[in-house]
Amino acid sequence: MPQGIVGEFLSLKEETDADLLAMQCGDFYEFFADDAETVGRELDLKVSQKSSHGSSYPMAGVPLDDLTPYLKALVERGYRVAVAEQYETDGGHAREVTRVVTPGTLLETSREDAQYLASVVREGDRYGLAFADVTTGQFLVTSVEGADAAGSELYRFDPVELLPGPEVRSDDAFLRRVRDQGVKLTTFETEAFAPGRARHALREQFGDAAESVGLGEGVTVRAAGAVLAYVTETNAGVTASMTRLRTYEPTDHLTLDATTQRNLELTETMHGDRSGSLVDAIDHTVTSAGGRLLREWVTRPRRDRDEIERRLDCVEALATHALARERLRDTLDGAYDLERLASRAAGGRADASDLLSIRDTLALLPSLAEAIEESALANSPLAEVVGRPDREAARDLHGELDAALADDPPKTVTQGELLRKGYDDELDELIERHAEIREWLDSLAAREKREHGLSHVTVDRNRTDGYYIQVGKSVADQVPEHYREIKTLKNSKRFVTDELEEREREVLRIEEARADLEYELFCELRTRIGERAELLQDVGRVLAEVDALVSLATHAAGQDWTRPTLTEPGPIEIEAGRHPVVEQTTEFVPNDLYMGGGVAASRERAGGHANEERDFLIVTGPNMSGKSTYMRQAALITLLAQVGSFVPARSARVGVVDGIFTRVGALDELAQGRSTFMVEMQELSNILHSATDESLVILDEVGRGTATYDGISIAWAATEYLHNEIRCKTLFATHYHELTSLAEHLPRVANVHVAAEERDGDVTFLRTVEEGATDRSYGIHVADLAGVPQPVVARASEVLDRLREEKAIEAKGGSSGAPVQAVFDLGSGQFAAEGGSGRTTETTEATATEEAASDGGGLDPELEAVLDELRGTDVNDTSPLELMGRVQEWQRRLDTE
């Protein structure tokens, strides 16, 4: 181990499991050795060399007061950074690690979204989850059944750091997906997850509230306790801002698994961009807290009709009264993020400018209340919203801050001039004495000129010379005898006097005393503000809620959205519905949607046939015609209604659903050993296991990743299972036109299609949804639009025509060089020579067996056994996954023959 300052650095680094160490050395925080190289590379800092006991080490540093932005940049890149502070001792000074800053414990974040530190604990198939946002004091816990549900909650909250419990294996699929999201996985001491220790930590933090909120299961206690222990151990200093422990049930909110959130592009597009997402489209908030809350509402829509209707009442009042809405918006535009400021104050990290922001934001609450009470909004639930916080306590806190803080305090809190005159008697005496001396110093030059007949005299101060009297060289020989020269310049000389030095010593003593006293008073003030974190959080949440509601109303008024009518349970009836994102970028063709019981009257109004049990729609139509958009807009309109938002439609009646599930195209995940088809089947499996009769299911193609007949079989069986067993509302887009015949046999299935018009060989996609099934997919037309070479398009059209007419096809380019006339047999998937007498490929196994039977040989016993099992299988009473397993087994047995 090297000696000296580098040795001390490396020794401190060994004491922590942090990735990097910032060690205070006087007026700088220094990084040495490998840490310096890393910081230099990540932050583009200059790396120099530090000599220590005959060796040289890389060194990089940042000024003491500038650590925060560098620390933030490193932590947001995923590094854990330990901070070692320097303190004075009898023998000089020493250093110790005072905190470890991690992605989940960073207070000085630049993220506007919530910044959750999460923990997950597993007991059997039960998972406990805890989510704490140290920047706002939010603390939420829950438990769920199964890894998929745990993964969905983690995806919904999008934590920046996750503490997996000891029973959670690093190779768990949901944990791999979390890691792929960029979440920092941190291994934490096993003891922190022990039930007894965790429960004790919760009692210490929340008192009796830890029991009264009904934590219940050990998994939730263990997860919550681990988060508290981690925040305490890293010395984030923000446990004081965690004033409430809230339990929630996932069933209180709409079930949205990770796949559905991604497919519906709620917070980001498939490419990972915020632009183009639902949140981006509807977010007109003017505060970071309002935007954060709006995102929470979108990813966690409610199932409680009373709460949804309350939000809708607020949105309706705001959308109707534009002047009042704009007044609220203007008022909120000056608000700072009170929840985060409360955490900074509670953690002892707020500076004077943070307290000024708290003061100015508290002043907005009366203005907000006044804007509501003096308008037509007075009779809306908004009046109740702004009445939640203790307005009198907020006013008193604002008054205390206003009386204490200077209007323009310095950036640092240790140099004085933070507080107003009149705030503290002892401080006032120092301020007055300081003012007297400054007045004496300011008038010194004039007195010296007058008393000694000097010209070109100035009095100033710098770091090197302190206070001095500067006289021009032309009159320097006229200065009085008590002047002592300290420096000669080109055109002047500098002098001091005993009296000036005494005044300087006194002003420095007063400034130091004032800075010390102000810092002490400021810290006391900050502590009192931190102790009122709960009040600040209450006010902050109210401002955020009003901002989010104003945002929804602003969008509704600007985009001609309408208030949905909610039923529970009930049909989904949407008239002239639109996609909330797509309509902003293109001229959109609205469409109707009618699903669920009791829609006969609506269908008759629309000119269609009446069907009281219409809750499964098979959607067919050309590629690129708008099938996916139609289905997604149905899901998004349903979701927005349960957010408490108006919706893009002429009218909408929405039966509250318990979950939305989607299966939309997939990409190979070869690194995880999963093909497109495997991903597709796993998503289908999740839906078939998770959806209920109160869910909305969106299937955008099923079975396309395998052979045609296999795919049709799976899609057919899945349709029957959803219809017969789950009985949920379903929209199923497919190119398997064979499925449309199910509408003739299953009572709740109906066909709709996206219309296209073909004229003189040109195809126009009309984007309108009409009753009945389509008879064509126009795939070759889409290939042409995509730029496929014309010879290929022409040849594809020719082959398609021959297939439709069941005529022979010339297989061009054979090895013999001569064209071969062949008919493609869809049943066998093989070419047969025209007339059926010969084959261009090997005879299929099934056909060979038939020939053997016709020759009197009879069926092979194994084949006959498979056929008997096939005949005895009840498709309606067999789950899709079990049916798939049987089919695979039959194929294996036949392949071995």
N, C-alpha and C positions, 0 to 999 in steps of 0.2 A: 504494500500500500504506500503510495507516495505521501510525503510529508507536506506540511504547509497548508495553504488555502485549498489547493486541489485535493489533497488528502482528506481534508475536512469535508469537502463537497462529496467525494466518493463514499466516505463513511456515512454521511447523512443519506445518500442515495440508497445505500444498502438497508437502511432502516425502514424503507417504504417500498411498496410494490408498484409505485407509480412508474410511468414510462419515462418521465422527464422530471428534473428538479431545477427550480429557479431559486437560487440562494442569494440573499441580500448581502452585499458587500458595500457598506457605506451608502452612497447615493445611487447605487445600481443594483439590479438583480442580474446575477451572472449565471451562465451555463458553461460547463466545462466538458472536455473530452468528447465522447460520442454524442452527448446531449447537445453540445455546441454545434456539431456538424448537422444534426437533425434540425435544430432550430434555424440554423443558417439556411438550410435547404428549403424548409417549409415557409419561412417568413422573409426570405431574401435579406437576412441580416449579414453584416460583415463579420467574418470569422477571423480572429487574430490568433496569436500564439502567446501562451502564458508560460513563463519559465518558473519551475518549482523544483528546487533541490537537484539541479543538474539535468532535469528533464523538461521537455516542452510539451504543452497540451493545448489543443484548440480551445478557444474562449470566445463567447459571444454574450453581449449584455444589452439590457434596456434600462433607461432611467427609472428611478424609483416610482415616480408618479405616472409612468407610462406603461406599467405592467399590464393593466387590465385589458387593453385591446389586443396585445400580443397573447395573453393568456386565453382570451376568448377565441382567437383564431386557432390556437393549438388544440384546444378542447373540442371545438366544433369540427376539427379534422379527425377526432376520435382519440386523441391522446389524453391520458391521465397525468396531470401535472401537479407535483408536490411543490409547496412554497415554504421555504425556510426563512424565518425572520431573524434579524440581528437585534440583540438586546444588550444593555450595559451590565457589567458585573464589577465587583471590587477590583478584579485584576485586569479589567479592560472591557472585553465584550465576548459574547458567545452567540451561537446560533442554534435554532431548533426548528423542526418541521411543524408548522402550525396548522396546515390544512392541505388536503389533497383535492384538487378540483377535477371533476369528471364530467362527461357529457350530461349526466343526470343531476349533477349538483352545481352546475354553473348558474350563477345568479345574473351575470352580465351578458345575457344572451341577446343575439340579434334576431332570433326567430320570433316571428309574430304569432305563430301557432303555439299551442301548448307544448311544454317540454317535460314529458313524463319520464320519471324514473319508475320502472316496473319491477315486480317480483312475481315469480310463478312457482307454486309448490304443488307437488303431485302426491296423492294418496290413492292407490289403486287407479280407478278411471276418473277420479274426482280431482279437479284442478282449482286451487285457490289463487286469486290474482289480486295484486295491490298496485295502485297507480298514484304516485305523488308528484305534483308539479311544484318543485321548490321555489319557482319564480312567482307563484300565486298563492301557495298554501293549500291548494286543492289536494284532498286525500280520499280516494275511492277504493273500495274493496268489494269483491264478489267471488262466487264460486260457480263453476260450470261442470258439466258432464262431458268428458271426452276431449281428446286432443284437438279435434277440428274446431270445437266451440272455443277452446282456449286460444287457438291460433286466430280465430275471427275477432275475439276481443282485443288481442294484441295488435292486430292489423287496424282495428277501429281506433284505438288510442294512439297508435304510432309512436311508441316510446323511443327515446334517444338512447336509453341504456336499460339493460335487463339483467336482473339477478336470478338465475335459475336455481331452484332448490336442489338439494342433494339427490332427490329421486328423479329429477328431470334429466334424461340422458341427452348428451350433446348431439347424438345422431337422430333424435326425434325429428320426424318430418316437419312438424310445425315450427320447431326451433331452427331448422335449416332455412325455412322460409323467412323467419324473422331476421336471421343473419343476412339473408340476401337482400332484405329491405335496407340494410345499412345500419341496423341497430347494434350498438356496442354490447356484447355479452361479457359480463364480469363475474368471475368466480368469487364468491364471498364465503367467509368462514361458516362452516356447517353449524356451529353452535348458535348462530344468530337465528336459525330456522327452528330451533328447539321450541316446542309449545310453551313450556313454563317460562323461558326467558322472553319469548315473544309477547306473551300475555302481560308479563311484568312491564315491559317497555311500553305497551299500549296504555296500561293504567297510569304509568308515570307521566305520559304525554297528555292523555285525554281525561284522566280521572274516571269518575263514574260513567261518563259518556261512552267509554270503551265497552261497557256492559249494556248500557241502555239502547245502543243502536242495533243490538241483536246480531253481533258478529257470528255467533253460532258455531259453525264448524271449525275444526282445528286447522284446516288448510287455509282459511282466510286469516285467522289469527297469526299463523306462521308467516304468511306472505307479508302481512302488514308489519309485523314485528321486525322482519328482516330489513324492510325499507327504512324503518326508523333507526335501526342499529347502524345501517350504512350511512345515512345522513349524519348521524352523530359522530361516527368514527372518522369520517372525512372532514369533520369540523366545518361543515358548510354554514353552521350558525343560523339556520333558518327554521329549526324546529319550533321556535316561538311563533312563527307565522302559521303553523299547522294547527289551527284552532278547532277544526271540525273533522271528525271521522265519519264519512258517509258510506253506508252500504247501499248497494243497488242490485236489483235482480235483472239479468239480461232480458227476462220476459217483460219488464216494464217498457222495453223499447222494441222496435221492429228488428227482427232477426235479419242481419245483413252479413253473410259470411264474406271472407276476404275475396273470394272469386267474384261475388256479386258487386262488391264495392269497386273492384277493379274494372269489371265489364261495363258497369254503368258510368264509369269515369266521374265519380262523385267529387273527388278532390284533385285528381290528376288524370291526364289522358293515358292511353295505353303506352305512350312513349315517355311517360314520366313528367310531362309538362303541366303546370297549373293552368296555363292558358288553354282554353278549350274544354275545361272541366265544368261541372254543374256549379260548384262553388264560385269559380271565376265568373261565371255568367250572371249570377244573382247577387254578388257581393258589391254593395254600394255603401258599406260601412265607412265611417270617418275616423274610427278609433281602432287600435290594434286589438283591444279587448273585445270590441264588438265583432270584429272579423273572426276572432278565435271562437267566440260563442256561436256564431253562425255556422262555422265549420262543424262544431260539436252537434248542433241541431241536425245538420244534413247527414252526418254519419251515424247519428243515434236518434232517428225519428221516434215519436211517442206512440203508444198504443192506448193511452188514457184519453178518452174522448173529451173529458172536461178540460184537461190542459190544452188539448189541440184547439178546442172551440174558443178558449180564452185567448190564445194567440191569434186565432182568426178574427176575433172581435177587435183586437188591437190593430191588426193589419187593415181591416176594413175601415176603421175609424181614421187611421192615418192616410190610407189611400184616397179616402173621400175628401179630406180637408187638407188641401195642398199647402195653404199658407201656414197652418199650424205645423204641418210636417216639416216644412222648410225652416221654420223658426227653431224647431227642436234640432234639426240637422246642423244649423249654424251654431247653436249653443254647444252641441256635443263636439264640434270641430276643435274646440280648445281643450278637450279633456286629455289627460295623461292616463297611463295604465296604473290605476290605483292598486290593483291586486299585486302587481309586481313591485310597485314602490313600497307597499306594506311589508313585503318579504325582505326587501333591502333594508328597511328601517329595523325590522325585527332581528335581522342578521348583523346589525351594526355596521352596514356597509353603505348606507345612504349618505350622500354629501349634502351640502347646503342647497344645491340646485335641485336635488331630489325632494327635499322638504318643501322648497318653493313650489314644485310641481304638485305636491300633495295639497298645499294651501290653495293654489289656483284651481285645482280640480274640485275640491270640496266646495268652493264658492259657486260651482255650476249647479249644485243640487237644488238650491232655492230657485235659481233661474229656470231650471227644467220644470220644477213643480209649478212655477208661476205660468210658464208657457202652456202647460196643460190645463191648469185651473181657469185661465182666462180665455179659453177657446172651447170649441165644440167637443174637444177631447175630454172635457171634465167628466162626462158621463160614461166614458169608456173604461175598460180595465186598466188603462195606462195610469190613471190616477192612483189606483191601488198599488201599481208597480213602484212608483216613485215614493209612495208612502211607507214602504217597507223599512228603510233604515231609520235609525233614531236621528231625526233631523236636528233636534236640539243639541245632542251630543256632537253631531257633525259640525254644527255652527260654533260650538264652544271650542272644538279642536281647531277649526279654521281661525278663530279669534286668537288663540294662543300662538299659532304659527305666525299670524300677521303681526302680532305685537313683538315677536322675537326676532324675526329674520330681516337682515338688511335687504334692500331692493336688488342690489347687484353684488352678491357675495363672491369671493374668490373661488377658484376651482378646487383648491385644497382646503382642508378643514383645520390646518395647524398654523396658519399664518395670520389669523385674526381677521377683523373687519367682517365677521359673519353675522353679528347681531346688532340690533338697533339700540340707539341711545334710549335710556329709560327702561330697558329690560331688567337690568341688575344694578343695584346701587354701587357696589364695589367696582363693577366694570365702568360705570358712569364716571367715577372719580378718576380712574386711569385714563379714560377718554378725554376728560376735561384737562387733566394735567398734561397729557400728550398734545392737546390742541394748543395749550399755552406755550409750550416749548416750541412747537412748530411755528407759532406766530412770531416768537422771538427770533427764530432762525430765518423766517421769511423776511423779516424787517431788518436783519443784520446788515445787509449790503447797503441799504439806504442810510442807516445810522453811521456806518463807517465812512461813507462818502461825506456826510454832513459834518461829522465830528473831526475828521482828519483831512478834509479837503482833497480826498482821493477821487480819481475818475477811473472808469473801466474796472469797477469792482463787482464781482459776482460771488455768491455763496452756493456751493453745491455739495454733492455727496457721491462717492463711488465705493466699490468693494475694497479697492487697494488703499486709498487715502482716507476713507471715512469722510467726515465733514471738513471742508477747507474754504479759505478765502482766496480767491484768485484775483490778481492785480496785473494790469498790463505792464510790460517791461519798461515802458517809457516813464512810469511813475513808481516803479517798484522801490527806488531808493528813497521815496518819501514816506514809506510805511512807518508806523510808530515802533518803538523799541520792543514792545511786548509781543510783536509778531515774530513767529519762528518759521523760517523757510523750510519747506519739506520737499519741494520739487521745482525744477526749472524746465519750462517748456519753450518752444520756439519764440512765441510772442508774449509770454506771460510767466508769472511765478505764482506758486501756491504757498499759503501760509496757514498756520494754526495759532490759536491763542489758548491760554489755560482755561478761560471761561468757555470757549467754544468746545474744547475737549470735555469739560465737565457736562456741558449741555448734551453733548453727543452720548456720553456714558448714561446720562439720565434718560434720554429718549430711547436708547437701545434697551435699557432696563425696563422701561415702561412698555415698549413694544413686545418684549419677551413675556413680561407679566401679563399683558393684555392677551397675547396669543394663547398662553397657557390657560388663563381664566376662561377665555372664549371657547377654547376647545373643551374644557371641562363642562361649561354650561351647555355647549352644543351637544355633547355626548349625553348629558342628562335629558335634554330636550328630545334627542333622537330615541333614547330609551323609552320615554313616555309615549312617543308616537308609535314605537314598535309595540308597546303594550296595548295599543288601540288597534292592532292589526285586524281584529275581527270586524270592528266598525268600518275601517277602510275597505275591507273586502266586501262588506255588505253594500257600501256605496258604489264600489267599482263594478260589482255584478249588476246593480240596477242600471248604471250608465251603459254597460255592455248590452243588457237586454233591450233597453230602449233603442240603442243604436242598431241592433240586429232587426228589431221589428220595423224601424224606419226604413232600413235597407230593403226588407221584403216588400214593404208598401211602395217604396220608390220604384222598384222593379215592376210590381204589379200595375201601377198607374202608367208607367212608361211603355209597357209591352202589351197592354190591354188584356191582362190576365183576369180571371174570374174567381170568385170564392166558391170552393167546392162544398157540396152538401155531404156530410158524413153520415153513414149508417153503420150499425154494428149488430150482427154481421149484415151483409147485403151485397147487392150487385155492384159492378163497375160499369157505369154508363157515361161515356164521354162523347160529347157532341163537338165536332170540329176541333179535335185535339191537335196539338202541335208539339214538336220536340223542343224543350226549353233552350237548348244550346244551338241546334242546327238552324232554328228560325232566325237567329241573329246574323247568320252569315249567308243565307240564301233565301230566295223567294219560296216560301214553304206552302205545300198543298195540305190543308187540314184534312183529317179523317175522323170518322166516328168509330167508337168501340162500344159494344154491348156484350156484357158477360154476366152470368149469375142468374139466380131465380128471379122471377117477377119482371122480366124485361119485355114481355109480349107487347105492351102498349108502345114502348119505345121502338121496337122493331117494326111495328105496323106504321108508326109515324115515318120511319125511314124507308118504308116501301118494301121491307123484307118480310120473310115468313116469321110467324110467331113461334117462339120456342121458350117455354117456361124454364127449362133446365139447360140453358146454353152457357156452359162454363169452361168448355174446352174448344179452342179455335185452332184448326189446322190452317196455317197461312202458307199459301203457295204463290208463285209468281216468278218472273224472270230474275236473274242475278242483277244486282245494282238497281233494282226497281224501287227499293225502299222498305223491304220486309223487316230488316233489322231495325231500321229507324222507327217503324210503326210499333214494333214490340217494345223497344226501349222507351219510347215516349209514353207508352202505357204504364210501364214500371215507374218512370220518373214522375209522372203525374200522380200516381198513387203515393209515391214516397213524399213528394212535395206537400200533398194534402195532409199527410201525417206529421210533417215538419211543423205545420200550422201556417203554410204559405198559400197564397192564391196560386192558380195553375193556368197553364197555357191552353185554354179551351173556351168555346162559346158557353158551354155549361158542363158541369161534371158532378156526378153523384158517385161517391166512392165508399164502398164498404171497407171498414177498417180491417186490414190484414195483419197477421202476426209475423209475417216474414216475406221477404222477396228473395227468390232463388233464381239464378241465371246459369245457363250453360251456353256459352258463346265460344266460337272457334278457339283453338289452342295451338301452342307451339311445342315442338319437341323439347323435352328437357333431358337431353341425352346425358348430361353430366350426372343426373340423378337416376339414369337408367330408365327413363320414362319416355315412351314415344307419344306422338300426338294422340293416337287412339287410346293409349293407356290413360293419359291425362283426361281425355274426354270421358272415358268410362268411370274414372274416379270421381269426376265432377257429377256425372249422372248418378253414381252410387250415393254421393252425399245428399243430393236432392231427394232421392227415393227414400232415404233413411230419415231425413230431417223435416221435409215439408209436411204440413198438416192440412186438414180440410179448410183452414182459414188462411192459407198461404196463396201467394201469387207466384207462379213458376213461368219462366221464360226459357224456352228451348230454341236455340238458333242452330238447327241441324243436329241430328243425333245419328251416329252410325256411319258417317261419311268416311271415316278413317280406315275402313276395312272393306272386304269384298262386298259387292252390291247386295247379294242375297243375305249375307250375314248382317249387313247394315240395316236392311229393310226389316229383318226379323227382330233385331234389337229395338229399333224404333217402334215397331208394331207392338211388341210386348211391353215396352215402357209406356206407350200410350194407354194400353189396356189397364196397366197397373195404376197409373195416375188417375184414370177415369173411374175404375172400379173400386180400388182400395183406398187411395188417398183422398180422392174427390175434391181436389183443389182447383182453383182457377188456373188455367194453363193457356199459354200462347205458344204454339209449336210451328216454327217455320221449317219447311222441308222441301227438298226436290224429289223425294220419293212419292210420286203421284199415286202410287198404290195405296198409300195411307188415307187418301181422301175418301176411299170407299167405306172407311170406318164410320163416317157420318151417317151412313144408311143403316148401321147396325147398333151403334152405341148412342143412347138417347140424349146425352148431354154434349155430344161432339157436333160441331158445325164447321163448314168450310167457308173461308174467305180467301180472296186472292187480290194481289196488286195488279191492276190492269195494265195492259200494253196494247198498242195498236200497230198493226203491220199493214203498210200500204206501198205497193210497188217495190217490195223488197226492203223497204226501210222500216225500222222498228222505232216507235216512240213510247217511252215509259211514261205513263199518265200519272203515276204516283197516287192514284186513288184506290182505295180498298173497296172491293165490291163483294157481293155474296157469291158463294159457289167456289168451285175449284178451277184452277187454270189447267190448260192441257199442254202447255209448252213452257220451257225454261229459257229459250233464246240464248243458250250458252254460247253458240257459235257467233252470234251477234256481239256478245260481250267480248269474246276473243278478238274480234275485228276491232272493237273500240280500244282494246288494250294494245293494239299494234302488232298482233301476231302476223307474220308474213302472209301476204295475200295468197300465195299458192297453197299454204296450209289451210287457210280459211276456206278457200274454194273447194279443196279436196274434202275437208270435213263436211261441208254442205252436201257434197255429192254422196259421201258415204252415209250420211244421215238419211237422205232421201231413199237410198237403196234399202237401208235397214227398215225404214217405215213401211216400205212396199214389200218387205220380205223378199227382195230380189237378190240375185247373186252380186257379190262384190269382187272386183279384180284386186287381188293382193299384189300390188306392184312392187317390183324390185326383188323378186325371188331369186334364189341361187341359179335356177335354170335359165334365167333371163326372159322366160316367157310368162305372160300374165296368167294367173291362176284364178279361175272362176270359183268362188266359194260363197257359201251362205253362213253368216254368223249365227250360231245357235245360242240364244240368251240363256236357255236352260242349263246348258252344259258349260257355257263360257268358252266354247271352242268353235273353230271353223269346220264346216262340213262341205264336201264337194257338191257342186250344184246337182240337184236331183237326189242327193242323199246317198249315193252309191259308194262314195269314197270319202276319206278324211284327209285333210291337209296336216292334221296333227294326230297324236296318239289317240286311240279310242278311249273314251272316258271309262272309268271303273264301273260306274253305274250302268252304262250302255253295254259293256262287256258282260256284266252280270245278267242283264236282260237277254242278251243273245244266248248265253249259256242256258238260261231257263227255257228259251224257245226251242233249244236243241234237246230238251228233255232232261237236262242235267239237274234242274231244280235250283233253288236259291241256296247260296252258301249259308250254313247254319249261323255264323256270326252276323252276317248281313241281315238274316231273318230276325235275329234277336234284337238288333238295333232298330229295325222297322217296327217290331212289336212294342219296344219301349217308346218309340216316337208316337205310335198310334195311341198309346196309353197315357201320354203326357197331357195334362189339363193346363193349357196355356194361361187360362184365366186364374188358375189357382197356384201359379208358379211365379215366384219373384223373378224380375229380369236377370239378376245376377245368378240365381240358381239355374235359370234357363240357359244362360251363357255357358255355365259350367258343364251342363249336360251336353250341349252342342259340341263343346271342345272335346269331351270324353268320347262322344260318338265319332267325331272326326279322327281321333287317335286310334280307335279300334278299327275303323275302316282303312286307315292308312297302313296298318300293320298287315292287312290281308294281301 
